[in-house]
Amino acid sequence: VYKIVEVVGVSEKSWEEAGRRAVETAASSLRDLRVAEVMKMDMKVEDGKVAAFRTRVSLSFKYES
């Protein structure tokens, strides 16, 4: 059985880095991650300029009972 959770990563550089941060941070507390699917990408805008990239990732991991 697998459980699915959504996490959001943030980066000042790119969507790819934001997604990588989301997965790596989740991996520190979730075991046996299987699939990461990018659900949504957006940007934080401040004073008319891009301040940060955000990537929402759906992660599946093995659920232990």
MARVOLO-804840 format. One record per residue (C-alpha): x, y, z; residue in three letters. Coordinates in steps of 0.05 Angstrom, whole numbers. Example, Ala and Ser with C-alpha at 12.3 -4.5 7.8 and 13.67 -1.06 7.14 Angstrom:
<pts>
PT|px|py|pz|residuo
PT|246|-90|156|Ala
PT|273|-21|143|Ser
</pts>
This chain:
<pts>
PT|px|py|pz|residuo
PT|0|0|0|Val
PT|25|70|-17|Tyr
PT|6|137|12|Lys
PT|7|202|-27|Ile
PT|24|270|1|Val
PT|34|338|-30|Glu
PT|93|383|-12|Val
PT|117|450|-38|Val
PT|189|469|-50|Gly
PT|215|540|-58|Val
PT|276|567|-93|Ser
PT|302|634|-115|Glu
PT|336|602|-175|Lys
PT|289|554|-212|Ser
PT|228|508|-211|Trp
PT|274|448|-217|Glu
PT|312|467|-154|Glu
PT|247|480|-118|Ala
PT|222|410|-136|Gly
PT|288|379|-116|Arg
PT|285|414|-48|Arg
PT|214|389|-37|Ala
PT|234|317|-50|Val
PT|299|319|-11|Glu
PT|266|352|50|Thr
PT|208|301|49|Ala
PT|258|244|43|Ala
PT|289|264|110|Ser
PT|225|243|146|Ser
PT|189|196|97|Leu
PT|218|128|80|Arg
PT|215|90|15|Asp
PT|194|146|-32|Leu
PT|172|118|-98|Arg
PT|146|171|-146|Val
PT|148|247|-148|Ala
PT|99|281|-195|Glu
PT|101|356|-208|Val
PT|30|381|-198|Met
PT|37|456|-204|Lys
PT|91|509|-213|Met
PT|82|582|-195|Asp
PT|123|644|-178|Met
PT|122|692|-120|Lys
PT|123|763|-147|Val
PT|148|824|-108|Glu
PT|151|894|-136|Asp
PT|137|868|-206|Gly
PT|195|819|-205|Lys
PT|200|744|-193|Val
PT|223|734|-121|Ala
PT|217|658|-117|Ala
PT|197|596|-156|Phe
PT|150|546|-123|Arg
PT|138|475|-144|Thr
PT|82|432|-115|Arg
PT|101|358|-117|Val
PT|57|297|-104|Ser
PT|99|242|-70|Leu
PT|82|170|-60|Ser
PT|115|127|-8|Phe
PT|106|58|20|Lys
PT|57|56|78|Tyr
PT|77|9|134|Glu
PT|25|-20|179|Ser
</pts>
